[in-house]
């Protein structure tokens, strides 16, 4: 009972303190465009004082807990209804701490394969593909005697087809402070979201912990802040301890903002990290 009372008291204190800052949040530092008439407002990179920054952040956190959540877009509903996918509520501490309504509006919503991909399954798939290739090798020779490489199948966004049934989808909502240029999402925020999404695709394999060894991001088009976005990750191939992934960032419809190639490496057993229980759990942030 004492612990419950203390939690209630702490919640009330945070609420009162937040309310005190809420008024300041309305007058906090806003993103300014270069075309504004006021000379001070032209320098949109100029930092506000500590009170302005703190009041803006606290007011946004309170608002994100109190205000009703926006309904998911139609394209996300379609993803959520795909067979073989489950929603994963465990995200990194980086993503949790950035969910303040300013950098990210809500936690990323992750839809990943419901089951892992063991080494035995991988061997069976490789043997099946090898037998299929050998069966059609003679026909291929008759069609062409050239030594050209087999063309990789790609979708409308240019993303290669990965291992069947291993696609991962992550929905991100960049806030108004996750920007570099005014109202345009910062390239570092995009890279962070892609890296996190690739991590979920890797972890869904069930191969244990891993590290990002390589991440190359191609920025195709400026992305406006304040809208939900989709990162789709495919597993291109697995080579022993190396997992090769490909990701695209879109608006969920027909606009691609970035694509990336990523390599995750499974550490050797002697150097594998041991995470404490519940380390990735974000259930505390769930309503």
Number of C-alpha atoms within 10 A of each C-alpha: 6 7 8 9 10 11 12 12 12 12 12 12 12 14 15 12 14 23 16 14 22 23 13 19 22 14 11 20 18 16 18 17 15 14 9 12 9 9 9 10 17 15 14 16 13 12 10 12 10 9 13 18 15 18 24 23 21 23 23 22 18 18 15 17 15 9 8 8 10 8 8 11 12 11 12 19 11 9 16 18 11 11 10 13 20 17 14 18 16 19 21 14 13 10 19 19 11 16 22 23 25 21 22 24 23 23 22 25 21 23 27 28 22 15 14 15 15 11 14 9 11 14 11 11 14 12 12 11 12 11 12 11 12 11 11 10 11 10 10 13 11 8 8 9 8 8 7 7 6 6 6 10 10 11 8 7 13 12 18 17 15 19 14 10 16 22 22 25 26 26 24 24 23 29 23 21 20 24 23 13 17 19 19 17 22 19 19 12 16 22 20 13 22 29 24 20 28 31 23 23 28 30 17 21 19 13 14 13 16 20 15 16 12 12 16 13 18 13 16 12 11 15 24 20 21 21 13 20 24 26 26 23 30 24 25 18 14 16 8 9 12 16 21 19 24 26 26 22 27 21 18 17 10 8 13 21 18 21 23 20 19 22 22 23 19 19 15 10 7 6 8 13 13 8 9 7 7 9 11 14 15 17 11 7 12 9 5
